Amino acid sequence: MTFQRARTEEQREIRRQAILDMASAMLDEMPVATVTLNELSRRVGLAKPNVLRYFESREAVLLELLDRFLKEWLTELADELAADVDKNLPMAERATAVAEILSRSLSGRAVLCDLLGAQGSALEHNVSVEVVARYKRASLNRLTTMTALLLKYLPELGENAMLFSLQTMVLAGALSAYSTPPPCLQAAYQAEPDLARFHLGLKDSLKLALTATLLGALPRN
């Protein structure tokens, strides 16, 4: 991929999107931790200083991608909830159905979960106050969207709905690290099967955690 110098705002936006799209393609091949600015620059066909004209750091690129993936996921989640949750079911059955959908939906989006896991420990570092504040404002919008979705099917959650929404994203990120062990750990699990109990399947472990959290947050008769 080669570019001529961007001279207009439209050309600069095209360049920004090309950088984001290339970073997204890299995440289909490798975990977040191994994505580097040098490799991104090489693949997109720009010198590293030129990439830094559009994004102040590797982390700034990945934070913007995380927001993009969250927005896409929430759009699809709305359809999944509408298709699979019967609002006429008793509260506990609706809660179980919601937990199943959330775990299934998130476990099918490994890149999103990897980014969520890296958010607090890595992505919110090495960025300016302006960049991280802009990302957090966008995240608050996503959180508000998710909260409204959950309340549509579980109005009993009340004021706990936003906290549960946040906990869902945190759990998905944290558990994803245990579901995709690196090659050395996979070899250790194969050599000593007893150690494999530390390997958690993302969907099942997320469903268990979300079900317990959700039922605990709902009012008791």
N, C-alpha and C positions, 0 to 999 in steps of 0.2 A: 504494500500500500504506500503510495506517495502522494504528497500534497504540495500545491503551490501555496505561497504565503497568503494567509487569511487577511483580507483587507476590509471586509464588511462584517457587520454584526451577524448576518446570516451565515457567512462563511465560518466565522468563529464558532457559531453554535453547531454547525456541521462537524467541525473539528472536535468539539467537546463530545458530541455524541459518538463519534468514531472511536475516541479514546475509551469511553464507557462501554461501547459494544465490544471492543477488543478485550477489555478487562473481564467482561462477562464471559466471553468465549474462553479465556484462560481459566476461569473458575470452573468451567465444565471439565477441565483437564487436570486441575491441581487444587489442593486445599488453599484456603485463604493465606495461611502462614507462609506459603512458598511463592506467592505472587510478589514480584519485585518491580520497582519502577524502571529499572534498567531493562528487564525483559519486556515489560509493557511498551517502553519506548521503542525497542528494537522491532517488535511485532507491528506496531502501529505506523512505523516508518518515520518517526520524528526523533530528533535529538532530545535527550533528557531535559535540557533547559527549555526546549519548546513545549514539552508536555507540562512543565512547571508553570508555564504562562497561563494554563487553563485550570490546573489543579495544583494546590500548594504542596501536596504530598501524596504518597501512595494511599495513605489512610483517607484522605479527602475523596479520592476516586471511589474507594470501597464504601465509604459512608453514603455517597450518592447512589451507588448501586443498591445498597441495602434498602434505602428508601424506595427505589424503583421496584424491587422485588416484593417488599411489603405491600405496596399499593396493588401490584398484580395479584398477590395472594389473597388479599382481602376482597377483591372483586370476584375471584373464583369461590372464595369461602361463602360469600353471600348466596351464590347459586347452590352450593353443596348443602348448606343449612336449609334452604327453601325446599330442596328436593327430598331431604332425608329426615327432617324433624317434624313430627305431627304435634301441633300446638295443643291438641286436645288430650294428649297423654298426661298421666299424672306427673308431678314435678320430678320425682326421682328418675322416671323413665326418660323424660326429656333431657335431664342432666346427663344420664348415661349416653344417650344418643349424641349430644353435643360433644362430650369428651371423645367419643369414638371418631366423630367427624374431624375434630381438631387434630387428633393424633394421626389419623390417616392422611389428612391434608398436609400437615407439616412434615411428616416422615417422607412424603413423596417429593419434598423440596429440599434436598440435601444442601444445596448451595445457600439457600436462605438460612437454614439452621446453622451452617458453619459461620456465616456472617454474624448472626445473632450471638453466637458463642464468642466471637472475637471482638464484639462491640465494646464491652467495658474494659477488657484486658488489653486491647491493642488499638482498635480503630479510633477510639476517642482520645488517643494520645497523638502527639506530633501533628496537631492541627491547631489553628488559631481559634481564639474566642469567637470570632465572627462565623467561622465554618461550623464549629460544633454547636453554636447557638442556632444557626440556621437548620442544621440537621435535627436538633432536639425539637424545634418548632414543628418541623414536618412530622417527626415521630409522634408528637402530641396529637396531631391531626389523625394519624393512623390509629393511635390508641383510642381516640374518641370514636372513630368509625367502627372499630372492633367492639367497643363497649356497647354501642347502639345496636349492633348486630346481635350480640348475646342477649341483651335485654328484650329483644323482639321475641326470643324463644324461651327465655328464662327471666321474666320480669321479677321473679322472686329474689333474684340476686341483689336488686336495689343498688345501694351505694357500694357494694362489694364488687360490682361488675368491672369497674375500671382496674381495680387491684388484681382481679383474676385475669383480666386481659394481659396485663403486664407480666404477671407470673407465668402465663402460658408462653410468652416469648422468651422469658429468662430460662424456663425449664427446657424448651426446645433447643436453645443454644447450649446449655450445660450438658444435656444428655447426648447431644450429637457427638460430642468429643469422645464419649465412651462407646459409641456405636460404630465408629470408624477408626479402629486402632491402626497405628503406623505399622509398616512391614516388620520391624523388629519385634513389636509386641504380638503381632499375629503369629510369628515364628515361636515366640515363647508360649503362647496359648496352645499351639500344636504340640510342642515338646512336653508341656505339662498341662494336661486338660483341666486339672483342678483350678488353675489360674484363670481359666476362661469364664469363671463366674463374674469376673470384672467386666466382661464384654456384654454390654446391654443392647439389646435390639431396640432401635429408636421408637418404632411404633408401639410395641407392647409396653415398654417402660414409660413412655410418655402418656399412653392411655391410662395406665395404673396411677401415675402421679396426678394427672388432670382429673380423673374421676374422684380420687380421694380429696383433692383440693376443692373441687367444685361442690361435692356433696357436703364438705365441711363448711363451705361458705353459705349454703342455703339455710333458710330458717327451719327449725324443727317444730313439729307439731307438739 
